[in-house]
Amino acid sequence: MIQLFHVTKYYDGCLALSDISLRIDKGECVLLTGPSGAGKTTLLKLIFGFESPDDGQILVQNRNIARLRRGDVPYHRRTMGFVLQDFKLLPHRTVFENVGLPLIIRGLSFFESRRKVTEALRAVGMEHKQTTVASVLSAGEQQRACIARSIVISPIILLADEPTGNLDPQLTTEIADLFKAINARGTTIMMATHNQQVVERLNGRILHLECGHLLSDQGAYA
Amino acid sequence: MKRFWYFFREAFTSLRTHQASTLIGIITTAFTLTSFGIFLLLYHNVHNIIGRVQHNIEIVVYPKEGIASQKLQTLQEAIQADPAIDSVTVISKKDALKDFNHQFPDEAYLLEGLGESPFPASLVLNMAEKIPSTDIISNLVNRLQHNPDIERVRYNRDWIERLTLVITYMELGSLIVGGILALASITIIANTVQLAFYTRQEEIEILRLIGATSLFISIPYIIEGAIIGALGGGLALSFLRGGFELFKHKTQGLSIIGGFSSVFDFFPLPLSVLLIAGGVLLGCFGTLTTMYGWMRFRL
């Protein structure tokens, strides 16, 4: 599903990732751990096509991301969902409009979009908030809406960068359970997190990064 | 179809939610186009006046003495066919005498007893409004002078040369000033769009995050730019019309060439539409330059 071969990335001469090689199979739940600046976000950005590697190759569904043409990058992103710590919802739009946006980009019909948005909102327990404007949602609701937006396209891979970073322990557990349920339906999950509670809850494969180096690659949390 | 609806809805929602930057954009476009419009209005009127003056250029052709009326008519038709000529008036010997008597009634006695009119017949040529240039007129005169049926050609060469020079300088000046103003307009509008654009970077980031192409992201902004440009153009047109009417009202009493109001006129409909279209183009172009600059450095 995802393969990295000797991937190296620099930011203004500073090493962000060094010679990373790994393979992630379909349906896996991978947790990227490590201190701030370890390279977790960089790794996710590389896979998502937000950045290009300075060296090495990245294959996502047998497609070489490092050689992707600029115009093909958006189409590559459409195969994945990306959940961020700071939610990234359009504040003046309703939950329905925010979640339905990826479907408009794909040119889906109104009825199909409506069905998919309703399904996604039901999956995250936000069906009753469809008409609420995003800016008035609580942090937990915003993150749920963000997850709904990511899964509305039925992605094969779901990337998440500290999705519980702004949430209290109760909400953290809820969001972690949501990711677990999404993973159980066959979606490959790759999540960067500091949160031990999330690591324990998701019980996935742990990749530990430090200063851009992959220090360990462990199986499921004991 | 859904996307099409989305683009327009996005553009209008954005105009509504970012009222301050929309207003700044419209006002900037309006003022820029008003300054350009004042220049255009001046140019349009001066050009009209010069056109009228050009129309008054006369070339008088004297056919050979005793030319047959059939030949005179052929000559008139041949001259009339020239695109530089607007009209040809035949003044017969009798008409010339009548004119003299009419213009100088006190001197009419001088010609008494001469029998037939002593004045030669002539053809008075009026030039087409936009044609005259020294070269065209010189060529025409040259052709006429070599015609075996023509005795003499009379025209005011110096005056035509001076007028042609004034027109050339005016058109060159218009081109330079118009170019500078258009460039300044694009720069100002591009900067206004850029300011509005930076306030919406977050939105663009979100769209990129969910796989929107640069074109998909750009279209609502371009529509927005076009709407701002059209509204700015419309406002500029209102300012110009208001200013023009005020100017006409204030100068009504002045008796230069029968009052300014009879000399100056406002843009005709096609030019008014062109000004609004100019606003739309400026809005689109300003947005495109900003979008292109912003997008090319980002994946």
Interface residues (C-beta under 8 A of the other chain):
Chain A: G49 F50 E51 S52 R70 G71 V73 P74 Y75 H76 R77 R78 F82 L84 K88 L89 L90 H92 L101 P102 I104 I105 R106 G107 L108 S109 F110 S113 R149
Chain B: K2 R3 Y6 T13 T17 E202 E203 E205 I206 L207 R208 L209 I210 G211 A212 T213 S214 F216 L299
